[in-house]
């Protein structure tokens, strides 16, 4: 009948008698035979069930029937004795042994984070071990509670069984692993290749990504074609992603990574979707001092410059008209595929007031307008159509040398002006004040006798203000002559001697008369000669009063015929 029949016929006492005894303090493997609400029933192989209360396991530990677990014999068994075991004490003893060996050999151990405490985390390794916050990762995590329940590998950096003190470091484990991987990676890495990585840190300017032993910077501008407002909006610590090697410096081991380079370029085929002159819809994505960026598609933005926001308002900052997130409609005014730039305009969605100005005010039109503001180069006049015309300082007067328009105008003045130019293309209306009357220089002729007052004296002559308001130059050689003999000799002998003649001296404020000898209309220069006028007067008088004679005339005697003109 064999052993089977013998076993069936044996009593329980016989079986107990044949089961080897266990020793108190011994660690054995026990099989879970029943999982109850208040604990576990386990069998250590003696056909006797032992009970382990639920308080030994904690809320995160679960076992099922049939699981093999280590237990510590707390009370030995003899015939008829109840066997007491402890799972927690068995784990503690095994844990201390494991920790001591790992500390000595500096080998990594795996444990589960059980809770968050002040200054760090508690890791269950059979023994509750302390993991400082500074040793959790390369950088201190912002949300420590997110680590609870995670299994991690760590190094034991302090182990004192007598004091019950164990300190762990995951950071050292990562650094050691990274060093080993880096040595291999540095030999293999090439620019342009794609690597899989994990985000280890996030900053305002980008994210740090570990590609397997070497950490590189993924700049915010290389995260996606659509520039994120914040890095945190696109990535967070722990995210895994593929990145492209953009730059790598072997000497400094600096690594630049890109993610958008692996994504379809949003500008591809853009010329098929957008045309110059097309009206488009978008959302204000950001404001800068010189304009607003409008997002038309993910990764496609156009710029509305402040000069393209309004026809009749001077916009100093785009926030005066727009705010982030605001939907807008604009017109495409330029596209540069090579530089990935698109120019948009808000004001061109309506009728251009410059075109209206060109229609209403053709060249030569006289109009009245109010001076709105002054600049060093001229005055701006507010036109009824809502734009400003420019009255340049050189168009204020034909005759006066005006350095600044404030000499003759002030804001608020209503004046009449004439349209000199109206250009919708250049968005410009040029006005003139002096053009309301004819240019006085046009009436001046060579040989014309003019009278004026001496304004200033210079080394080469004097400037004279003519009755028309124009200025003329009298050179020294053309000021006329003063005869020394006029003071000493009778009047009948005056004009007969040339040896005593000297240049005439003018004084400021003196009224003089001269003949026009030179006109340069473009340069607005006039020259007059007092000497020529005086000679002409003398010639005229001599002709009037001279008696007919067959002999030599007074003119011959004075050699007038040979007098240079």
Secondary structure, DSSP 8 states (H G I E B T S, - for coil): -HHHHHHHH--HHHHHHHS----TT-EEEEEEEEEETTEEEEE-SSS-EEEEEGGGT-TT----TT-EEEEEEEE---TT---EEEHHHHHHHHHHHHHHHHHHHT--EEEEEEEEETTEEEEESSSEEEEEGGGTSSS--S-GGGGTT-EEEEEEEEEETTTTEEEEEHHHHHHHHHHHHHHHHHHH--TT-EEEEEEEEE-SSEEEEESSS-EEEEEGGGT-SS--SSGGGT--TT-EEEEEEEEEETTTTEEEEESGGGS--TTTTHHHH--TT-EEEEEEEEEETTEEEEEEETTEEEEEEGGGS-SSS--SSGGGT--TT-EEEEEEEEEETTTTEEEEESGGGS--HHHHHHHHS-TT-EEEEEEEEEETTEEEEE-TTS-EEEEEGGGS-SS---SSGGGT--TT-EEEEEEEEEETTTTEEEEESGGGS--GGGG--TT-EEEEEEEEEETTEEEEEETTS-EEEEEGGGS-EEEGGGGTS-GGGTTS--TTEEE----TT-EEEEEEEEEETTTTEEEEEHHHHHHHHHHHHHHHH----SS--HHHHTT-TTS--
